[in-house]
Amino acid sequence: MTLQIKAYFFDAQLDYLPYYRNFTIHADEEIAVKELLPRIKAEAFQFSYSEEQLYFRVNGLVLDGTQTLKEVTDRLGTSLQIDPVSTYRSTKGLIINDEDFMESFSLLAPYATEEDKAYHAHLYPLHYASETYHYNNQYIGDAVLLLAHKMILENNPNKTEILEAISSHHEGLWECEYENNLFHAEDHEVSIAKLREMAKPLANKYKPLFSRKYKATESTTLEGRHVAFYAGTDEMSQGITESTLEQIESKGAQAIRFDKSNRLAGQTIVQTNPKMAYLKMGAMLLDALDSGADLLVVSSEEDATLFKQSIGYCEKVTQRDIPLEIISRGKLMGMSGKAA
């Protein structure tokens, strides 16, 4: 198997900015992915990684490297980008300063047992795989929230203090719209939702003074348009996406793919943390725009309405104009392929 590898380089003592180097590596598909690391280092001695607590990202997904190349390439292809779990906290290549992990644990340490501490340590990769972390690198992390839920379920007598610790500032529970980037994804949304039910939301301090309203358009044709599709997190999103993109192309438009097409975009936290919701929503809309779209089709009518209502706020928090037309998938069905 021939791999095209793009690897992350950085030394905080020597480099002002990180950089990448490209490698072509021939390897057996049955070897573990982590066996690529010494081969990269053999070609470039500056490449650094830890032999202990080894976690890193491949094409954005966090793994420990024990997965086989076949398992990884079947899912991600043979062009692979290798990064530390957090480029923000990188000190030397894939090695990071992970003091923040235990700083988060310190919020609950006064109420935790040794078993609780061990459970938190087990969640180390999940802490750095959090999608929320992309938007706020001061976020306390999904791991400590799951620990809090476990402690409360086990009738820890300090329930009030635990909830206060994780929800009393803007980098805590109310920042979280649960998604993670683990290679083998874990769904803990139910645990996060239970914590939200138990905790008292912070007062909404984000009150924009002004935001533009969505300007409704009356497009009836897709001919010549550049159209992206937002599927959200529907379990059938992959199939829906492919069929919708085919329909878009059948109507004479160019179908645009973009990375955040099946990611949450603030829908679940817009009432409790609108600033974070608009930041995520804006990032999704800008991803579609920057990928070349001038029209965004949204799978859910409810989401389409929310995005239209929120577009001015999204522009405010991202500090960019977002000149996208937004329609629902339902409206797409009734559009023609050619102008009248």
Helices and strands as residue ranges (DSSP letters): E 2-9, E 19-26, G 33-35, H 36-43, E 56-58, E 61-63, H 69-76, E 79-84, G 87-89, E 90-92, E 95-96, H 99-105, G 109-111, H 114-122, H 124-129, H 132-135, H 142-153, H 159-167, G 173-175, H 189-198, E 226-230, H 237-250, E 254-256, G 259-262, H 274-290, E 295-298, H 301-318, E 325-328, H 329-333
